[in-house]
């Protein structure tokens, strides 16, 4: 058996794309030396990804601590929200609270996106003025002992408009449905399809789309996956085509982003897959 690093199968097997040509060069040299046309060049990568996705008790404890620190920081921000003038003040508050809570800081670049900024995925400038009449999406996670939390909360105005509340409630319903699906034996691919169908129904009710089967229209307002693995990295290693197993930790993060209405809503929690279903660690 020859173990070599490879790109994810989605790239090297299906598209023939190699972001880093070095592993491919090694494979070709090994093929020449062994006179074999085919060698197992993905075993090590996939084995390590699987091993990382199934968490040991000490890892789950570290993730839970990172989540606890993150939640406390978000609670502080929520209570003081009306006093902030700029997005970066919230980022600074969270940085302070994460350190005070015993964390190592942010596990990833924090997102504090008020109003239209929330319609840009992975907005990290965090330099806008806060318009308190518009929702603010806060997507953050503390680092604890090198393990990450990843939680998103959308703070609505103190007196949200009916439209803002309807969009928030729609996202919450989709998340609640998604949480019923996360359990052992489920593959991410099937899960994502089911979540997309639930989101499509909500988008029709919100009169954002007219056809529940129009994927392009759906993805205009819901342009990202609902879940990813969580661990040492915020988007941790894992085999997305394989069934979920107990002791895997994933996120659950549906969202609706309406550029023409200048606001977005995302709700994200961290979920431990258990023998009988799941447990929301960030509840």
C-alpha positions in Angstrom: 0.0 0.0 0.0 1.3 3.4 -0.9 -0.1 6.4 1.1 0.2 9.8 -0.6 -1.6 13.0 -0.1 -4.3 13.8 -2.6 -6.9 16.5 -3.3 -10.5 15.8 -2.2 -12.1 13.1 -4.4 -14.7 15.7 -5.7 -11.8 17.4 -7.4 -9.3 14.8 -8.4 -11.7 12.0 -9.3 -14.6 13.9 -10.9 -12.9 16.9 -12.4 -9.3 16.0 -12.8 -8.3 19.2 -11.1 -5.2 19.3 -8.8 -4.9 22.6 -6.9 -1.4 21.4 -5.8 0.4 19.4 -8.5 3.0 18.0 -6.2 0.9 15.0 -5.0 0.0 14.1 -8.6 3.7 14.1 -9.5 4.5 11.8 -6.6 1.7 9.4 -7.7 3.0 9.3 -11.3 6.5 8.6 -10.1 5.3 5.8 -7.8 3.3 4.3 -10.7 6.5 4.2 -12.8 8.5 2.6 -10.1 5.9 0.0 -9.3 4.8 -0.5 -12.9 1.2 -0.2 -11.7 -1.3 1.9 -13.6 -3.5 2.5 -10.6 -2.6 2.9 -6.9 -4.8 3.8 -3.9 -3.9 7.5 -3.7 -6.8 8.7 -1.5 -6.8 6.2 1.3 -4.7 8.3 3.8 -6.6 11.6 3.1 -9.9 9.9 3.5 -8.9 7.9 6.5 -7.6 11.0 8.3 -10.8 12.9 7.4 -13.0 10.1 8.8 -10.9 9.8 12.0 -11.1 13.6 12.6 -14.9 13.6 12.1 -15.6 11.1 14.8 -14.8 13.0 18.0 -13.4 11.5 21.2 -14.9 12.5 24.6 -12.0 15.0 25.3 -12.6 16.6 22.0 -16.3 17.0 22.6 -15.6 18.5 26.0 -13.3 21.1 24.3 -15.9 22.0 21.7 -18.5 22.3 24.4 -16.2 24.7 26.3 -15.7 26.8 23.1 -19.4 26.9 22.7 -20.0 28.0 26.3 -17.5 30.8 25.9 -19.1 31.9 22.6 -22.6 31.9 24.1 -21.6 34.0 27.0 -20.0 36.5 24.6 -23.1 36.6 22.5 -25.3 37.1 25.6 -23.2 40.1 26.6 -23.4 41.6 23.1 -27.2 41.1 23.0 -27.7 42.8 26.3 -25.6 45.8 25.2 -26.6 45.8 21.6 -28.4 49.2 21.6 -25.3 50.9 22.9 -23.1 49.9 19.9 -22.6 52.4 17.0 -20.4 50.4 14.7 -20.1 46.7 13.8 -16.5 46.6 14.9 -17.6 47.5 18.5 -19.4 44.2 18.6 -16.4 42.4 17.2 -14.2 44.0 19.9 -16.6 43.1 22.6 -16.6 39.5 21.5 -12.8 39.4 21.4 -12.7 40.7 24.9 -15.3 38.2 26.2 -13.7 35.2 24.5 -10.4 36.0 26.2 -12.0 36.7 29.5 -13.9 33.4 29.2 -10.7 31.4 28.9 -10.7 31.0 25.1 -7.8 31.6 22.8 -9.6 34.2 20.8 -11.7 33.8 17.6 -11.6 30.4 15.9 -12.2 32.2 12.6 -12.7 35.7 11.2 -15.8 37.0 12.9 -18.8 38.2 10.9 -20.8 41.2 12.2 -23.1 42.1 9.4 -25.8 44.7 9.8 -28.5 45.3 7.2 -27.4 44.9 3.6 -23.9 43.6 4.8 -25.6 40.4 5.8 -26.5 39.6 2.2 -22.7 39.2 1.5 -21.6 35.8 2.7 -18.4 35.8 4.7 -18.6 39.6 5.2 -15.7 40.2 7.6 -15.0 43.9 7.2 -17.2 44.7 10.2 -16.7 48.4 9.7 -20.2 49.7 9.0 -22.4 51.9 11.1 -25.2 50.0 12.8 -28.7 50.8 11.6 -30.7 49.6 14.5 -33.9 49.4 12.5 -32.3 46.6 10.5 -31.3 43.0 11.7 -27.7 42.2 12.5 -26.2 38.8 11.7 -23.4 37.8 14.1 -21.5 34.6 13.1 -18.7 33.9 15.5 -16.9 31.1 17.4 -14.4 31.1 20.2 -11.3 28.9 20.1 -10.7 26.7 23.1 -7.7 24.3 23.3 -7.6 24.5 19.5 -11.2 23.5 19.0 -13.8 25.7 17.4 -17.3 26.8 18.1 -19.5 28.2 15.3 -22.7 30.0 16.3 -24.8 32.5 14.4 -27.4 34.7 15.9 -29.5 37.3 14.2 -30.4 40.3 16.4 -33.7 41.8 15.3 -34.6 45.4 16.0 -36.4 46.1 19.2 -39.5 46.6 17.2 -39.0 44.5 14.1 -41.1 45.0 11.0 -43.7 42.3 10.2 -41.5 41.4 7.2 -38.3 41.0 9.3 -40.1 38.9 11.8 -41.6 36.7 9.0 -38.2 36.0 7.5 -36.7 35.3 10.9 -39.5 32.9 11.7 -39.1 31.1 8.4 -35.4 30.5 9.0 -36.2 29.2 12.4 -38.8 26.8 11.1 -36.3 25.5 8.5 -33.7 25.0 11.2 -36.1 23.1 13.4 -36.9 20.8 10.5 -33.2 20.4 9.7 -32.5 19.3 13.3 -35.0 16.5 13.0 -33.0 15.1 10.1 -29.5 15.1 11.7 -29.0 11.5 13.0 -26.9 8.5 12.4 -27.2 6.9 9.0 -28.1 10.1 7.2 -25.8 11.3 4.4 -25.2 15.1 4.1 -26.3 14.9 0.4 -29.8 13.6 1.2 -30.0 15.9 4.2 -29.2 19.0 2.2 -31.8 18.1 -0.4 -34.5 17.8 2.3 -33.5 21.1 3.9 -33.6 22.8 0.5 -37.1 21.6 -0.1 -38.2 22.9 3.3 -36.6 26.3 2.5 -38.2 26.4 -0.9 -41.7 26.2 0.7 -40.8 29.1 3.0 -39.5 31.2 0.1 -42.7 30.7 -1.7 -44.7 31.8 1.3 -42.5 34.9 1.6 -43.2 35.6 -2.1 -39.5 35.6 -2.9 -39.9 32.7 -5.4 -42.9 31.2 -7.2 -41.7 27.7 -8.0 -40.5 25.3 -5.3 -38.5 23.3 -7.9 -36.5 26.3 -9.2 -33.1 25.6 -7.7 -31.5 28.7 -9.2 -34.2 30.9 -7.6 -33.9 29.1 -4.3 -30.2 29.5 -4.2 -30.5 33.2 -4.9 -31.9 33.6 -1.4 -30.3 30.5 0.3 -26.8 30.3 -1.4 -25.0 28.0 1.0 -25.0 24.5 2.5 -27.0 23.9 5.7 -24.2 22.0 7.6 -20.5 21.3 7.8 -18.3 19.4 10.2 -16.9 21.2 13.2 -13.8 20.5 15.2 -10.1 21.6 15.0 -11.2 23.7 12.1 -14.4 25.6 11.9 -15.0 23.8 8.6 -13.5 20.5 9.8 -12.4 17.4 7.8 -15.1 14.8 7.1 -16.5 12.6 4.4 -19.7 14.3 3.2 -20.8 11.4 1.1 -20.7 8.9 4.0 -23.5 8.5 6.6 -23.3 10.5 9.8 -22.2 8.6 12.9 -22.5 9.1 16.7 -19.9 11.6 18.1 -19.6 13.6 14.9 -20.2 17.3 15.4 -21.8 19.4 12.7 -23.4 22.8 12.3 -27.0 23.5 11.3 -27.3 27.0 9.7 -30.1 27.8 7.3 -30.4 31.4 6.2 -32.3 33.8 4.0 -30.6 36.8 2.4 -32.7 39.4 0.5 -30.4 41.9 -1.2 -33.3 43.9 -2.6 -34.7 44.4 0.9 -31.2 45.0 2.4 -31.2 42.4 5.2 -30.5 38.8 5.9 -31.2 36.2 8.6 -29.1 33.2 9.6 -29.5 31.0 12.7 -26.7 28.5 13.4 -26.2 26.0 16.1 -23.6 23.3 16.8 -25.0 19.7 16.9 -23.6 16.5 18.3 -24.8 13.3 16.6 -25.8 10.8 19.2 -26.9 7.1 19.1 -30.5 8.1 19.0 -30.4 11.3 17.1 -28.7 14.5 18.1 -28.0 17.0 20.9 -27.8 20.7 20.2 -24.7 21.8 22.1 -25.4 25.5 21.6 -29.0 25.4 22.6 
